């Protein structure tokens, strides 16, 4: 039966949800406080990563955590502030930084990423819209023996999980990328990983959906939520416009934590602030395989005419200002790993900051409310928002259609904290 559905949040989770709901025959409206696709999805590295089967909360982070958190130049930095939500999140996060937790969730993270990858391939093959998708693999580029040893262990685990992965020597890297050189001793290579251009992907779906009469409300700030008889009756924007629907889906990233409090839901999240910029292709950037500069945690994603560089995890509240020191650290890391590269500030374009919604256990929140019969929430994807976009959309659509989901979703339930 066709329903009227309001999706609040127009990032990649929201837009994929709108697509699958429309294809299921529902009447869909999408609301966003900004322009569609300009929030956390916009400056993302665009990687689809079955290789990321370890949760963000893991023993490695705990070991390096204090050293990193006290160093404003480190890949992971926590800006001290007196905030009870932050303090509770840190305590919970630390309890999940165990090998047991990683082992209990690695199969799930592998499965949901592979599921999403298959959905991307299906989307690429159909005729609804076109987007740039490449099964390009991912290199974890290592300067230090210690890091390469850690990658050897991850490659072994990946192989045990049925993923194609191997360690590459400098000579192997040269064979893979003959037109560029790198100041590294080796790399791990995860063949299943892929890439898209996130903003182009979102806009391609939006253009398709607009032609199909899906409504988009941009620059629309939802200020109030009316609840009656254990259901959401309507949402109200800052101009007092009232929007009714049969079902309401919140895909609002880091803001979801505060919204959830209106529904008596505890969804602990912190905004993991990341930065990115693009540089036009040049001779030293003549490669096609995405990579992560392992010691510096910097993602490097090559496209046809430019390369996007992104990184850092800065826990600093809701601040979206550009931190020049952080951006310069990304630039320095890129220059030190890629031979012949000498990025200068004027070459850096589209400098961007975004807040990744990070849960304490490193797993998303996707599910139905137990109290409000027509509410679904999908958030907390951390650094895997783009990777899990189609999976999120399909899972939410199955929930709306009261069908069994293709994968077990209990690990993402809204009531685990």
TAFEN-V941067 format. One record per backbone hydrogen bond with DSSP energy under -1.0 kcal/mol. NH is the residue of the N-H (numbers start at 1). CO is the residue of the C=O. E is the energy in kcal/mol with one decimal. If there is no record, write none. Layout:
BEGIN
nh = <NH;NH>
co = <CO;CO>
e = <E;E>
END
This chain:
BEGIN
nh = <5;6;7;8;9;15;16;17;18;19;20;21;22;23;25;26;27;29;30;31;32;38;42;44;48;52;53;62;63;64;65;68;69;70;71;74;77;79;83;87;88;89;90;91;92;93;94;95;96;97;98;102;103;104;106;109;110;111;112;113;114;115;116;117;118;119;120;121;122;123;124;125;126;134;136;137;138;139;140;141;142;148;149;150;151;152;153;154;155;156;157;158;159;160;161;162;163;166;168;173;174;175;176;177;180;183;184;185;186;187;188;189;190;191;194;195;196;201;202;203;204;205;206;207;208;209;210;211;213;214;215;217;219;220;223;224;226;228;233;234;235;236;237;238;240;243;246;247;248;249;250;251;255;256;257;259;260;262;263;264;265;270;272;273;273;274;275;276;277;278;279;281;285;286;287;291;292;293;294;294;297;298;299;300;301;303;307;308;309;310;311;313;314;315;316;327;328;329;330;331;332;333;334;335;336;337;338;339;341;347;348;349;352;354;356;358;365;366;367;369;373;375;376;377;378;379;382;384;388;389;392;393;394;395;396;397;398;399;400;401;402;403;412;413>
co = <27;247;29;249;31;11;12;13;14;15;16;17;18;19;22;21;3;5;215;7;217;35;39;41;194;49;51;58;59;60;61;64;65;66;68;71;313;315;81;83;84;85;86;87;88;89;90;91;93;94;96;98;99;100;102;105;106;107;108;109;110;111;112;113;114;115;116;117;118;119;120;121;122;195;134;193;190;290;188;292;186;144;145;146;147;148;149;150;151;152;153;154;155;156;157;159;158;189;187;169;170;171;172;173;177;337;182;142;142;168;140;166;138;164;48;134;46;197;198;199;200;201;202;203;204;205;206;207;210;209;28;30;34;32;236;236;234;231;226;226;243;224;241;221;237;235;4;4;374;6;376;8;252;253;254;255;256;259;260;261;260;358;356;271;314;354;311;352;309;349;307;305;282;283;285;300;139;298;141;292;293;293;310;291;308;306;279;301;277;299;275;75;273;77;314;323;324;325;326;327;328;329;330;331;332;333;334;181;338;344;345;278;276;274;272;270;379;412;377;375;230;372;248;367;250;365;357;381;384;386;388;389;390;391;392;393;394;395;396;397;399;398;409;410>
e = <-3.1;-2.6;-3.1;-3.3;-3.4;-2.7;-2.0;-2.1;-2.4;-2.0;-2.4;-2.4;-2.4;-2.4;-2.0;-2.2;-2.6;-2.4;-2.8;-3.1;-2.7;-1.8;-1.3;-1.1;-2.7;-1.8;-1.6;-1.8;-2.4;-1.9;-1.8;-3.1;-3.4;-1.5;-1.8;-2.1;-2.6;-2.2;-1.2;-2.4;-2.6;-2.1;-2.7;-2.1;-2.4;-3.3;-2.5;-1.4;-1.0;-1.1;-2.1;-1.9;-2.9;-2.2;-1.3;-2.5;-2.3;-2.6;-2.8;-1.8;-2.5;-2.5;-2.1;-2.4;-2.4;-1.9;-2.4;-2.1;-2.1;-2.6;-2.3;-1.7;-1.5;-2.2;-1.6;-2.9;-1.2;-2.2;-2.7;-2.1;-2.7;-2.1;-2.4;-1.7;-2.2;-2.1;-1.7;-1.8;-2.8;-2.1;-2.2;-2.9;-2.7;-2.0;-1.5;-1.6;-2.8;-1.7;-3.9;-2.4;-2.0;-1.8;-2.1;-3.0;-1.2;-2.5;-1.6;-2.6;-1.2;-2.2;-1.5;-2.9;-2.8;-1.8;-2.1;-2.3;-2.4;-2.3;-2.6;-2.7;-2.2;-2.0;-2.7;-2.8;-1.8;-2.9;-2.7;-1.5;-1.6;-2.5;-1.7;-3.3;-2.0;-2.9;-2.8;-1.9;-2.8;-2.5;-3.1;-1.3;-2.2;-2.6;-2.2;-1.4;-1.9;-2.9;-2.4;-1.7;-3.0;-2.8;-2.4;-3.0;-1.4;-1.9;-1.1;-2.0;-3.1;-1.5;-1.4;-1.5;-2.3;-1.9;-3.3;-1.2;-2.5;-2.6;-2.3;-2.0;-2.1;-2.8;-2.1;-2.3;-1.1;-1.1;-1.8;-2.5;-2.9;-3.1;-2.0;-1.2;-1.6;-1.1;-3.3;-3.2;-2.9;-3.1;-2.5;-2.7;-2.9;-2.5;-2.3;-2.7;-1.9;-2.5;-1.1;-2.2;-2.7;-1.9;-1.7;-2.0;-2.8;-2.3;-2.4;-2.4;-1.8;-1.4;-2.1;-1.6;-1.8;-2.1;-1.6;-2.9;-2.9;-2.2;-2.0;-2.6;-3.6;-1.9;-2.1;-2.3;-2.0;-1.6;-2.1;-2.4;-2.5;-2.6;-2.4;-2.6;-2.5;-1.1;-2.8;-2.3;-2.6;-2.6;-2.6;-1.9;-2.3;-2.1;-2.4;-2.4;-1.1;-3.0;-2.0;-1.9>
END
